[in-house]
Amino acid sequence: MLSRWERQSLQEIEQHLQAEDPRLAVLLERAKSARAGRWLRRGYDAVVLFAVLLSGLCLALGQAGSGFAAGAVAVLVFSWRRRRFPVLRWWPWSPTTRPKQDSDEPFP
C-alpha cells in the first residue's frame, strides 16, 4: 500500500507526463486497460465455448430443446462480447486521417 505522499507524487508525475507527451499517456492508459480486459474477454470466450460444446452434446444425445437453449446462450454471450469488445482495427488511424501513399508524411 502506498503512502499518501507516494500517491501524490505519482499523480504529479502522471500530470507532467500528460502535459509533456499526451500520446504516450494515452498509450500507457490503453495498455493498462487492455490487461484487465483480456481476462474478461477470455471469460466470455470460455462461456461461449462451453455453451457450444454443451449444445453439441445435447443435440447428439437427442435433447433438441436443451441443445437449442445452450446454442442460444452461446449466441447471446458472443453478441455481448462483440458489443463490449469490438473488433480491433489493424491500424491506429482512421481512414480519413490515414497518410497518402508515397508521401513523406509521418505516421501518427
N, C-alpha and C positions, 0 to 999 in steps of 0.2 A: 504494500500500500504506500502510495506516495504522500509525502507531507504536503501541507498547504503551500509552502514556499516552492517546492518542486513542481507542483501542478501549475502554479502561477508562472514559473519560469518557462515551462513547456508551452503554455498558452502564448506567452510573449514571443517565443521562437516561432510558433505557428503563424502568428500575426505578421512577423517580419518576413517569413517565407512567402506568405500570400501576397504581401506588398511587393516584394522583390521579383518573384517569379510565380505568377498565378497559374501558369500552365503546369509547372511541376507540382504545385499544391493540389491541383485537380487530379493529376495522375496518381499521386500518393493516396488521395482520398478514395479514388476508384479502386485501387489495389486493395485497400483495407476492406471496402465493402464487398469486393469480389471474393475474398476469402470466406467471409461469413455466408455469402450467398451460395457458394459452392456446395456446402453441406446441405443446404435446403434443397438445391437442385437435385442432389444425389438422393435425398429422401423422397422427393416427388418421383424420381426415376425408379426407385425401389418399389414404391407403391404401385406404379403403373406396371412394372414387370411382374410383380406378384399377382396383380389382378388379371393380367393377360394369361399367365400360367394357370391360375385357378379357373379362368373361363374355359381354357382349352381342356383342362381335366374334367370339368363338369360336363362339357359337351361330349367328350369321349365316353363318359360314364352314362350318358343318356339323360342327364339333368339339364334340359334345354333352358328352362326358366332361370335356374341358378347361373348357368353359363352366360346367358344374355345379361343378367344383372351384374355379374362380375365384369363383363365386357363394357357395360355402361359406366361402371365405376372407373375402369381404365381410361375410357374416353373423357370422362369428366375431369379426372385428375390431370390427364395430359393437357386438356384445354386450360385448366388453371395454371399449370406450369408454363405453357406458352404465353399466357397473359402476364404472368408475373415476371418471367424471364424471356423477353422477346429474342428472336434470332439476332445474333450479333453480326454486324457488317464486317467485312474483311479490311476496310479502310477507315481511318479515323475522321475523314472529312465527308461532308455531304456532297452529292453530285453537283450542286450549284457552286460550291466553293472549290471543287477539285481543280488543280492546276492543269493548264492545257498541255497536250503532248508536245514534245520537242521545245519546251520553254525552259528558261533558266530560273523560273520562279521556284523557290524552295518549298518543300512540303511543310505543312503545318505541324 
